[in-house]
C-alpha cells in the first residue's frame, strides 16, 4: 500500500465526513456558513485520525475484516462475481 492509496483513503474519508457533518448541521437549522466551517474543521480532524489509525494498523498486519479494502484483503477475496 503506497502513498497514493493512503492519500485516496484520506480524501474519501474527508469527503464523506464533510458531507455528513455539514448535513447534520443544516438539518439542525444552523446557517450555511457555520455548517461549512464546522464540517471543514471536523472532517479534516476525523480524516487525519482515521487514516493515521488505519495506517498503523496496516503496518502491524491488522486488516479490517468488514472493509476488505486493502490490497491484501482483496487478493484473499478472489475475483468479483
KEKE-3310 file (N, C-alpha, C; in steps of 0.2 Angstrom, whole numbers, plus 5000, padded with zeros to 4 digits):
npx = (5004:5004:5009:4999:4988:4985:4983:4972:4963:4962:4956:4944:4938:4938:4929:4917:4915:4914:4902:4893:4894:4891:4878:4871:4872:4865:4852:4849:4846:4856:4866:4872:4885:4891:4889:4897:4910:4911:4910:4921:4932:4930:4930:4942:4950:4944:4947:4961:4964:4957:4964:4978:4977:4972:4983:4993:4988:4988:5001:5005:4999:4986:4971:4955:4942:4929:4929:4938:4946:4959:4974:4979:4968:4959:4965:4964:4950:4947:4941:4928:4911)
npy = (4994:5009:5027:5034:5026:5029:5042:5043:5037:5045:5057:5052:5048:5061:5068:5061:5063:5077:5079:5072:5079:5092:5091:5087:5098:5107:5101:5103:5116:5126:5140:5141:5145:5143:5129:5124:5129:5122:5108:5108:5109:5098:5087:5087:5084:5072:5064:5064:5057:5044:5040:5039:5030:5019:5017:5013:5002:4994:4993:4985:4973:4971:4970:4976:4967:4969:4980:4976:4982:4984:4980:4967:4961:4960:4952:4940:4938:4935:4934:4946:4942)
npz = (5000:4994:4995:4987:4989:5002:5002:4994:5002:5013:5007:5003:5015:5021:5012:5014:5028:5028:5021:5029:5041:5038:5033:5044:5053:5045:5045:5058:5058:5057:5051:5034:5033:5046:5046:5035:5040:5052:5047:5038:5047:5057:5048:5043:5054:5058:5047:5047:5059:5057:5045:5049:5060:5054:5045:5054:5060:5048:5046:5056:5052:5054:5048:5042:5044:5040:5031:5020:5011:5008:4998:5001:5007:4997:4988:4994:4994:4981:4963:4958:4958)
capx = (5000:5009:5007:4993:4982:4983:4980:4965:4959:4961:4951:4937:4935:4937:4923:4911:4914:4912:4895:4888:4894:4888:4871:4868:4871:4860:4846:4848:4844:4861:4867:4877:4892:4893:4889:4903:4916:4912:4911:4928:4936:4930:4931:4950:4952:4942:4951:4968:4964:4955:4969:4984:4975:4972:4990:4997:4985:4990:5009:5006:4996:4979:4966:4948:4938:4922:4930:4941:4948:4966:4975:4980:4962:4956:4968:4961:4943:4947:4938:4921:4906)
capy = (5000:5015:5034:5035:5023:5032:5049:5042:5035:5052:5061:5048:5050:5068:5070:5058:5066:5083:5079:5070:5084:5098:5089:5087:5105:5110:5099:5106:5123:5131:5143:5138:5147:5139:5122:5123:5129:5116:5102:5108:5108:5092:5082:5086:5081:5065:5060:5063:5052:5038:5037:5038:5024:5013:5016:5010:4995:4990:4991:4979:4967:4971:4972:4977:4961:4972:4984:4972:4987:4984:4975:4961:4958:4959:4946:4934:4938:4932:4938:4948:4938)
capz = (5000:4994:4997:4983:4992:5009:5000:4991:5008:5017:5004:5003:5022:5021:5008:5017:5034:5027:5019:5035:5047:5035:5033:5051:5055:5041:5047:5064:5057:5058:5045:5029:5035:5052:5044:5031:5044:5057:5043:5036:5053:5060:5043:5042:5060:5058:5041:5049:5064:5054:5041:5053:5064:5049:5043:5059:5060:5042:5046:5061:5049:5056:5042:5044:5041:5037:5025:5015:5005:5007:4993:5004:5008:4990:4985:4998:4992:4974:4958:4960:4954)
cpx = (5004:5005:5000:4987:4980:4980:4973:4960:4957:4956:4944:4934:4934:4930:4917:4910:4911:4904:4891:4888:4890:4880:4868:4868:4866:4853:4844:4846:4850:4862:4872:4884:4895:4893:4895:4909:4917:4913:4918:4933:4936:4931:4938:4952:4950:4946:4958:4968:4962:4961:4976:4982:4975:4979:4994:4995:4988:4998:5010:5002:4989:4975:4959:4944:4931:4924:4933:4943:4955:4968:4976:4973:4958:4959:4966:4954:4943:4943:4931:4917:4901)
cpy = (5006:5022:5035:5032:5027:5039:5048:5041:5041:5056:5058:5049:5057:5070:5067:5061:5073:5083:5077:5076:5090:5097:5089:5094:5109:5108:5102:5114:5128:5134:5140:5139:5143:5131:5120:5124:5124:5109:5102:5106:5101:5086:5081:5082:5073:5061:5059:5057:5045:5035:5035:5031:5018:5012:5012:5003:4991:4988:4985:4973:4966:4974:4972:4972:4964:4976:4980:4976:4987:4979:4968:4957:4956:4953:4940:4933:4934:4937:4940:4944:4943)
cpz = (5000:4996:4993:4987:4998:5007:4998:4997:5012:5013:5003:5010:5023:5018:5012:5024:5033:5025:5025:5040:5044:5035:5039:5054:5051:5043:5054:5064:5057:5051:5040:5031:5041:5050:5040:5035:5049:5053:5041:5042:5055:5055:5042:5048:5060:5052:5044:5054:5061:5050:5045:5057:5059:5046:5048:5060:5054:5043:5051:5058:5051:5051:5045:5040:5038:5031:5019:5009:5004:5001:4995:5005:5002:4987:4988:4995:4985:4969:4960:4955:4951)
residu = (UNK:UNK:UNK:UNK:UNK:UNK:UNK:UNK:UNK:UNK:UNK:UNK:UNK:UNK:UNK:UNK:UNK:UNK:UNK:UNK:UNK:UNK:UNK:UNK:UNK:UNK:UNK:UNK:UNK:UNK:UNK:UNK:UNK:UNK:UNK:UNK:UNK:UNK:UNK:UNK:UNK:UNK:UNK:UNK:UNK:UNK:UNK:UNK:UNK:UNK:UNK:UNK:UNK:UNK:UNK:UNK:UNK:UNK:UNK:UNK:UNK:UNK:UNK:UNK:UNK:UNK:UNK:UNK:UNK:UNK:UNK:UNK:UNK:UNK:UNK:UNK:UNK:UNK:UNK:UNK:UNK)
# end
